[in-house]
């Protein structure tokens, strides 16, 4: 790959080391674009796995035993989330352990989380519900409940692949507007979140996140790409290909700006580099699936990564560290951290760059 991507990967990996020294045993969430100082959480919340994943990527990059031990220790701190009632356990435990390779302790934590998720699946709804561990109503179907959760469930032993396929395809039904069991205009093509109303036994779309939430489209594309790479738990491959095509075309993920608006309905609002990084990784994964557009997917994924490192990655100086992926949008409606470095944006940028350089197998992480 190019010298520019090599320098960018080195800068991002050095940024991981700087962040680790700053946050200690806490988990980074988002960093101020002016000085790079992190807002942190004590337990990691839904983003903790991305910090563990970054540490595993750094351990692969350096080959240092000290970095491997740091990654393992961080992953161990995620263990209490295994029993938490949240579908974001897919984000936490898949991305927090997949880059760990054959590390036995990471695999054990992932297996415990997978078993707990399988036990929490609702066979009547056909999904692992969103849960109430992070607040709000429990019976939600959200696009960010799908990536990571599908491979996690698929590896949960007997019953896991069927639960994974059900979880994925029910979310496709609901979020892509193809289910008649909703309380709105069925012509709406993308709905990132829906609430199940027990009194009517129907799903009602939520106002937040809005339909134009670009990260939602990226999350769902990533989930579909992962499923297409793993037949166990994927369900109907033709339907997955159709879902990917819909997200790519109607969502303008192939033809729109490499870095989308955080809400595509507000083109003059903040952009979201984290959505772009997730999309780039999803495209690199899709490029590894059979089909006539593999080269186009690979080129578009590389194009997005190139834009991120050339236009949004800090080079050091000006009072802030090098290797910060700026212009991520944590929460546009709440106007919270709308031009910041986000830990999951860093993770997916690092994963994409690591895949281009052969440091990881993108089909397995």
DRENSEZA-994493 format. One record per residue (C-alpha): residue number from 1; residue in three letters; x, y, z. Coordinates in Angstrom, 2 decimals, decimal comma, m for minus. Layout:
// DRENSEZA-994493
SITE  pos  code     east    north       up
SITE  NUM   ALA        X        Y        Z
...
//
This chain:
// DRENSEZA-994493
SITE  pos  code     east    north       up
SITE    1   UNK     0,00     0,00     0,00
SITE    2   UNK     0,99     3,64    m0,23
SITE    3   UNK     3,52     5,40     1,94
SITE    4   UNK     0,73     7,74     3,09
SITE    5   UNK    m1,35     4,90     4,52
SITE    6   UNK     1,73     3,46     6,20
SITE    7   UNK     2,46     6,78     7,89
SITE    8   UNK    m1,17     7,13     8,89
SITE    9   UNK    m1,24     3,67    10,45
SITE   10   UNK     1,93     4,46    12,40
SITE   11   UNK     0,40     7,73    13,64
SITE   12   UNK    m2,83     6,05    14,73
SITE   13   UNK    m0,94     3,31    16,55
SITE   14   UNK     1,19     5,92    18,34
SITE   15   UNK    m2,00     7,75    19,26
SITE   16   UNK    m3,21     4,53    20,93
SITE   17   UNK    m0,09     4,54    23,10
SITE   18   UNK    m0,59     8,21    24,03
SITE   19   UNK    m4,23     7,57    24,86
SITE   20   UNK    m3,38     4,54    27,00
SITE   21   UNK    m0,98     6,62    29,07
SITE   22   UNK    m3,63     9,31    29,54
SITE   23   UNK    m6,68     7,21    30,43
SITE   24   UNK    m5,10     4,47    32,56
SITE   25   UNK    m7,76     1,94    33,60
SITE   26   UNK   m10,60     4,05    32,25
SITE   27   UNK   m12,08     3,85    28,75
SITE   28   UNK   m11,78     6,70    26,23
SITE   29   UNK   m15,02     7,90    24,65
SITE   30   UNK   m14,32    11,11    22,71
SITE   31   UNK   m11,48    13,62    22,63
SITE   32   UNK   m11,53    17,39    22,32
SITE   33   UNK   m10,42    18,46    18,83
SITE   34   UNK    m8,44    21,38    20,25
SITE   35   UNK    m6,07    19,49    22,56
SITE   36   UNK    m6,85    15,77    22,25
SITE   37   UNK    m7,91    15,33    25,88
SITE   38   UNK   m10,28    12,43    26,34
SITE   39   UNK   m13,66    12,27    28,01
SITE   40   UNK   m13,66     8,81    29,60
SITE   41   UNK   m15,96     6,28    31,21
SITE   42   UNK   m15,23     3,99    34,11
SITE   43   UNK   m16,80     0,79    32,73
SITE   44   UNK   m16,61     1,37    28,99
SITE   45   UNK   m20,32     1,56    28,15
SITE   46   UNK   m21,15     0,42    24,59
SITE   47   UNK   m17,81     1,73    23,26
SITE   48   UNK   m15,45    m0,16    25,56
SITE   49   UNK   m14,82    m2,95    23,08
SITE   50   UNK   m13,44    m0,53    20,53
SITE   51   UNK   m10,75     0,57    22,97
SITE   52   UNK    m9,84    m3,05    23,70
SITE   53   UNK    m9,84    m3,68    19,93
SITE   54   UNK    m7,47    m0,77    19,35
SITE   55   UNK    m5,11    m2,16    21,96
SITE   56   UNK    m5,18    m5,57    20,25
SITE   57   UNK    m4,42    m3,92    16,91
SITE   58   UNK    m1,49    m2,10    18,47
SITE   59   UNK    m0,23    m5,38    19,95
SITE   60   UNK    m0,30    m6,89    16,45
SITE   61   UNK     1,42    m3,83    15,02
SITE   62   UNK     4,30    m3,73    17,52
SITE   63   UNK     4,55    m7,40    18,42
SITE   64   UNK     5,46    m6,30    21,96
SITE   65   UNK     4,45    m8,52    24,87
SITE   66   UNK     3,71    m5,43    26,98
SITE   67   UNK     1,13    m4,30    24,41
SITE   68   UNK    m0,45    m7,75    24,35
SITE   69   UNK    m0,73    m7,74    28,13
SITE   70   UNK    m2,31    m4,27    28,07
SITE   71   UNK    m4,89    m5,44    25,53
SITE   72   UNK    m5,67    m8,56    27,54
SITE   73   UNK    m6,08    m6,56    30,76
SITE   74   UNK    m8,44    m4,12    29,07
SITE   75   UNK   m10,51    m6,99    27,63
SITE   76   UNK   m10,77    m8,54    31,09
SITE   77   UNK   m12,23    m5,28    32,41
SITE   78   UNK   m15,11    m5,69    29,96
SITE   79   UNK   m16,18    m9,01    31,49
SITE   80   UNK   m18,96    m7,54    33,71
SITE   81   UNK   m20,81    m6,48    30,55
SITE   82   UNK   m21,30   m10,13    29,53
SITE   83   UNK   m24,38   m10,40    31,73
SITE   84   UNK   m25,72    m6,90    31,11
SITE   85   UNK   m29,09    m6,59    29,39
SITE   86   UNK   m27,95    m4,87    26,20
SITE   87   UNK   m27,68    m5,87    22,56
SITE   88   UNK   m24,60    m3,67    22,36
SITE   89   UNK   m22,74    m6,68    23,74
SITE   90   UNK   m22,12    m7,40    20,05
SITE   91   UNK   m20,19    m4,16    19,71
SITE   92   UNK   m18,42    m4,71    23,02
SITE   93   UNK   m17,39    m8,35    22,78
SITE   94   UNK   m17,00    m8,98    19,08
SITE   95   UNK   m14,89    m5,95    18,24
SITE   96   UNK   m13,20    m6,09    21,61
SITE   97   UNK   m11,92    m9,63    21,04
SITE   98   UNK   m11,86   m10,44    17,31
SITE   99   UNK    m8,41    m8,91    16,81
SITE  100   UNK    m7,07   m10,92    19,75
SITE  101   UNK    m6,40   m13,93    17,53
SITE  102   UNK    m5,91   m17,12    19,50
SITE  103   UNK    m5,74   m15,45    22,94
SITE  104   UNK    m7,53   m17,96    25,17
SITE  105   UNK    m8,76   m15,49    27,79
SITE  106   UNK   m10,28   m13,17    25,18
SITE  107   UNK   m11,96   m16,17    23,53
SITE  108   UNK   m13,35   m17,26    26,89
SITE  109   UNK   m14,83   m13,83    27,61
SITE  110   UNK   m16,37   m13,75    24,13
SITE  111   UNK   m17,88   m17,21    24,63
SITE  112   UNK   m19,47   m16,21    27,94
SITE  113   UNK   m20,96   m13,09    26,37
SITE  114   UNK   m22,23   m15,09    23,39
SITE  115   UNK   m23,95   m17,61    25,65
SITE  116   UNK   m25,59   m14,86    27,67
SITE  117   UNK   m26,82   m13,15    24,50
SITE  118   UNK   m28,28   m16,41    23,18
SITE  119   UNK   m30,13   m16,96    26,47
SITE  120   UNK   m31,56   m13,42    26,27
SITE  121   UNK   m32,95   m13,77    22,72
SITE  122   UNK   m36,72   m13,36    22,45
SITE  123   UNK   m38,03   m16,10    20,12
SITE  124   UNK   m41,40   m14,39    19,71
SITE  125   UNK   m39,86   m11,12    18,52
SITE  126   UNK   m37,09   m12,94    16,67
SITE  127   UNK   m34,34   m10,71    18,05
SITE  128   UNK   m32,03   m10,09    20,95
SITE  129   UNK   m33,84    m7,02    22,34
SITE  130   UNK   m31,94    m3,77    22,77
SITE  131   UNK   m32,19    m4,13    26,55
SITE  132   UNK   m32,37    m1,63    29,38
SITE  133   UNK   m28,78    m1,64    30,69
SITE  134   UNK   m28,10     1,71    29,03
SITE  135   UNK   m31,49     3,22    29,92
SITE  136   UNK   m34,64     3,69    27,90
SITE  137   UNK   m37,20     1,10    26,76
SITE  138   UNK   m36,01    m2,47    26,55
SITE  139   UNK   m38,00    m3,72    23,54
SITE  140   UNK   m36,21    m1,87    20,77
SITE  141   UNK   m34,83    m3,00    17,44
SITE  142   UNK   m31,87    m0,76    16,48
SITE  143   UNK   m29,37    m0,98    13,68
SITE  144   UNK   m26,46    m0,71    16,12
SITE  145   UNK   m27,73    m3,87    17,83
SITE  146   UNK   m26,78    m5,90    14,74
SITE  147   UNK   m23,04    m5,48    13,96
SITE  148   UNK   m20,97    m7,77    16,13
SITE  149   UNK   m24,09    m9,40    17,57
SITE  150   UNK   m24,60   m11,67    14,56
SITE  151   UNK   m21,12   m13,29    14,62
SITE  152   UNK   m21,29   m13,37    18,42
SITE  153   UNK   m24,56   m15,30    18,38
SITE  154   UNK   m23,44   m17,50    15,48
SITE  155   UNK   m20,58   m18,76    17,63
SITE  156   UNK   m22,72   m19,42    20,70
SITE  157   UNK   m23,08   m23,17    20,14
SITE  158   UNK   m26,28   m25,12    19,38
SITE  159   UNK   m29,07   m22,72    18,54
SITE  160   UNK   m26,64   m19,87    17,97
SITE  161   UNK   m26,61   m19,78    14,14
SITE  162   UNK   m30,42   m19,86    13,97
SITE  163   UNK   m30,67   m17,05    16,54
SITE  164   UNK   m28,08   m15,03    14,63
SITE  165   UNK   m29,96   m15,38    11,34
SITE  166   UNK   m33,26   m14,50    12,99
SITE  167   UNK   m31,79   m11,44    14,69
SITE  168   UNK   m30,23   m10,20    11,47
SITE  169   UNK   m33,17   m10,78     9,14
SITE  170   UNK   m35,76    m9,42    11,55
SITE  171   UNK   m33,74    m6,21    11,79
SITE  172   UNK   m33,53    m6,08     8,00
SITE  173   UNK   m37,32    m6,46     7,85
SITE  174   UNK   m37,87    m3,65    10,31
SITE  175   UNK   m35,06    m1,23     9,58
SITE  176   UNK   m35,33    m1,41     5,79
SITE  177   UNK   m39,07    m0,89     5,83
SITE  178   UNK   m40,03    m4,35     4,57
SITE  179   UNK   m42,25    m5,50     7,41
SITE  180   UNK   m45,98    m5,06     7,64
SITE  181   UNK   m45,86    m5,25    11,44
SITE  182   UNK   m45,16    m1,56    11,90
SITE  183   UNK   m47,32     1,44    12,66
SITE  184   UNK   m46,17     3,80     9,91
SITE  185   UNK   m45,94     4,25     6,17
SITE  186   UNK   m44,35     1,05     4,89
SITE  187   UNK   m42,74     3,03     2,05
SITE  188   UNK   m40,12     4,49     4,42
SITE  189   UNK   m36,94     2,79     3,31
SITE  190   UNK   m34,68     3,21     6,37
SITE  191   UNK   m35,60     3,28    10,05
SITE  192   UNK   m32,68     3,04    12,45
SITE  193   UNK   m34,74     2,31    15,56
SITE  194   UNK   m38,20     0,89    16,31
SITE  195   UNK   m40,01     0,27    19,59
SITE  196   UNK   m42,25    m2,74    20,19
SITE  197   UNK   m45,57    m1,81    21,78
SITE  198   UNK   m46,88    m4,73    23,78
SITE  199   UNK   m50,48    m3,48    23,88
SITE  200   UNK   m50,80    m3,48    20,07
SITE  201   UNK   m48,07    m6,05    19,33
SITE  202   UNK   m46,71    m3,71    16,66
SITE  203   UNK   m43,42    m1,96    16,01
SITE  204   UNK   m43,41     1,84    15,96
SITE  205   UNK   m40,46     3,80    14,48
SITE  206   UNK   m38,59     6,03    16,92
SITE  207   UNK   m37,85     9,68    16,21
SITE  208   UNK   m34,30     9,36    17,52
SITE  209   UNK   m32,00     8,42    15,87
SITE  210   UNK   m33,51    10,09    12,76
SITE  211   UNK   m33,89     8,25     9,43
SITE  212   UNK   m30,96    10,23     7,99
SITE  213   UNK   m28,51     9,01    10,66
SITE  214   UNK   m25,50     8,15     8,53
SITE  215   UNK   m23,84     5,98    11,16
SITE  216   UNK   m26,98     3,85    11,26
SITE  217   UNK   m26,65     3,00     7,57
SITE  218   UNK   m22,98     2,24     8,06
SITE  219   UNK   m23,68    m0,03    11,04
SITE  220   UNK   m26,24    m2,04     9,11
SITE  221   UNK   m24,00    m2,36     6,05
SITE  222   UNK   m21,20    m3,64     8,30
SITE  223   UNK   m23,52    m6,24     9,82
SITE  224   UNK   m24,62    m7,43     6,39
SITE  225   UNK   m21,02    m7,61     5,16
SITE  226   UNK   m19,97    m9,67     8,17
SITE  227   UNK   m22,89   m12,05     7,64
SITE  228   UNK   m22,03   m12,50     3,96
SITE  229   UNK   m18,53   m13,55     5,01
SITE  230   UNK   m19,83   m16,10     7,54
SITE  231   UNK   m22,45   m18,50     6,15
SITE  232   UNK   m23,29   m19,84     9,64
SITE  233   UNK   m25,88   m17,49    11,04
SITE  234   UNK   m26,26   m15,50     7,81
SITE  235   UNK   m29,53   m16,85     6,48
SITE  236   UNK   m30,56   m16,20     2,87
SITE  237   UNK   m27,44   m14,97     0,97
SITE  238   UNK   m29,49   m13,49    m1,89
SITE  239   UNK   m31,47   m11,40     0,57
SITE  240   UNK   m28,26   m10,17     2,17
SITE  241   UNK   m26,91    m9,15    m1,22
SITE  242   UNK   m30,15    m7,25    m1,90
SITE  243   UNK   m29,89    m5,47     1,46
SITE  244   UNK   m26,30    m4,48     0,78
SITE  245   UNK   m27,25    m3,17    m2,65
SITE  246   UNK   m30,10    m1,10    m1,20
SITE  247   UNK   m27,87     0,46     1,45
SITE  248   UNK   m25,12     1,18    m1,06
SITE  249   UNK   m27,35     2,69    m3,75
SITE  250   UNK   m30,22     4,38    m1,97
SITE  251   UNK   m27,95     5,32     0,91
SITE  252   UNK   m25,43     6,75    m1,60
SITE  253   UNK   m22,57     5,00     0,17
SITE  254   UNK   m20,80     4,41    m3,15
SITE  255   UNK   m21,51     7,74    m4,82
SITE  256   UNK   m22,03    10,28    m2,04
SITE  257   UNK   m19,34    12,29    m0,23
SITE  258   UNK   m16,65    10,03     1,27
SITE  259   UNK   m17,40    11,63     4,65
SITE  260   UNK   m21,19    11,96     5,02
SITE  261   UNK   m23,23    14,38     7,06
SITE  262   UNK   m24,09    12,96    10,47
SITE  263   UNK   m27,72    13,36     9,40
SITE  264   UNK   m28,09    13,12     5,65
SITE  265   UNK   m31,28    15,18     5,91
SITE  266   UNK   m29,15    18,09     7,17
SITE  267   UNK   m26,35    18,43     4,59
SITE  268   UNK   m25,12    21,67     6,19
SITE  269   UNK   m24,83    20,04     9,61
SITE  270   UNK   m21,81    18,29    11,13
SITE  271   UNK   m20,15    15,45     9,25
SITE  272   UNK   m19,23    12,12    10,79
SITE  273   UNK   m15,86    10,57    10,04
SITE  274   UNK   m16,76     7,58    12,22
SITE  275   UNK   m19,60     6,71     9,81
SITE  276   UNK   m17,11     6,96     6,96
SITE  277   UNK   m14,60     4,68     8,70
SITE  278   UNK   m17,28     2,06     9,44
SITE  279   UNK   m18,43     2,22     5,81
SITE  280   UNK   m14,86     1,80     4,56
SITE  281   UNK   m14,38    m1,37     6,61
SITE  282   UNK   m17,75    m2,72     5,46
SITE  283   UNK   m16,74    m2,14     1,83
SITE  284   UNK   m13,39    m3,87     2,32
SITE  285   UNK   m15,31    m6,83     3,71
SITE  286   UNK   m17,80    m6,81     0,83
SITE  287   UNK   m14,85    m6,79    m1,57
SITE  288   UNK   m13,97   m10,23    m0,19
SITE  289   UNK   m17,38   m11,72    m1,02
SITE  290   UNK   m18,20   m13,26    m4,42
SITE  291   UNK   m19,69   m10,89    m6,97
SITE  292   UNK   m18,96    m8,66    m9,95
SITE  293   UNK   m18,54    m5,44    m7,92
SITE  294   UNK   m15,75    m6,58    m5,60
SITE  295   UNK   m13,16    m4,32    m7,21
SITE  296   UNK   m15,49    m1,32    m7,01
SITE  297   UNK   m16,07    m1,97    m3,31
SITE  298   UNK   m12,35    m2,25    m2,63
SITE  299   UNK   m11,59     0,98    m4,51
SITE  300   UNK   m14,35     2,90    m2,74
SITE  301   UNK   m13,21     1,61     0,66
SITE  302   UNK    m9,65     2,71    m0,08
SITE  303   UNK   m10,90     6,07    m1,36
SITE  304   UNK   m12,74     6,74     1,89
SITE  305   UNK    m9,72     5,79     3,99
SITE  306   UNK    m7,53     8,05     1,86
SITE  307   UNK    m9,89    10,99     2,41
SITE  308   UNK    m9,91    10,37     6,15
SITE  309   UNK    m6,14    10,33     6,49
SITE  310   UNK    m5,54    13,28     4,15
SITE  311   UNK    m8,27    15,62     5,38
SITE  312   UNK    m9,23    14,61     8,93
SITE  313   UNK    m6,20    13,00    10,61
SITE  314   UNK    m3,99    15,26    12,70
SITE  315   UNK    m0,30    15,45    11,95
SITE  316   UNK     0,82    16,80    15,29
SITE  317   UNK     1,56    20,37    16,27
SITE  318   UNK    m0,82    23,08    17,34
SITE  319   UNK    m1,11    21,68    20,84
SITE  320   UNK    m2,66    18,34    19,88
SITE  321   UNK    m1,21    14,88    19,21
SITE  322   UNK    m0,77    13,27    15,82
SITE  323   UNK    m3,06    10,43    14,79
SITE  324   UNK    m6,40    11,91    15,90
SITE  325   UNK    m9,31    11,24    13,54
SITE  326   UNK   m11,27    14,48    13,87
SITE  327   UNK   m14,77    15,48    12,76
SITE  328   UNK   m16,57    12,54    14,30
SITE  329   UNK   m20,09    13,27    15,51
SITE  330   UNK   m21,14    11,57    18,73
SITE  331   UNK   m24,71    12,90    18,94
SITE  332   UNK   m25,91    15,54    16,47
SITE  333   UNK   m29,44    16,08    17,91
SITE  334   UNK   m27,98    16,68    21,38
SITE  335   UNK   m25,09    18,72    19,90
SITE  336   UNK   m22,71    16,57    21,89
SITE  337   UNK   m19,11    16,13    20,64
SITE  338   UNK   m19,96    16,99    17,03
SITE  339   UNK   m16,42    17,55    15,68
SITE  340   UNK   m14,44    15,26    17,94
SITE  341   UNK   m12,19    12,25    17,88
SITE  342   UNK   m14,32     9,18    18,68
SITE  343   UNK   m12,87     5,92    19,94
SITE  344   UNK   m14,90     3,79    17,50
SITE  345   UNK   m13,90     6,05    14,61
SITE  346   UNK   m10,27     5,47    15,56
SITE  347   UNK   m10,89     1,72    15,74
SITE  348   UNK   m12,43     1,38    12,30
SITE  349   UNK    m9,84     3,64    10,71
SITE  350   UNK    m7,09     1,55    12,31
SITE  351   UNK    m8,79    m1,69    11,25
SITE  352   UNK    m9,13    m0,51     7,65
SITE  353   UNK    m5,52     0,63     7,45
SITE  354   UNK    m4,30    m2,56     9,15
SITE  355   UNK    m6,24    m4,63     6,59
SITE  356   UNK    m4,69    m2,72     3,68
SITE  357   UNK    m1,25    m3,48     5,11
SITE  358   UNK    m1,94    m7,18     5,71
SITE  359   UNK    m1,76    m6,81     9,49
SITE  360   UNK    m5,19    m8,39     9,96
SITE  361   UNK    m7,50   m10,59     7,93
SITE  362   UNK   m10,49    m8,32     7,38
SITE  363   UNK   m12,78   m11,33     6,96
SITE  364   UNK   m12,16   m12,39    10,56
SITE  365   UNK   m12,23    m9,10    12,49
//
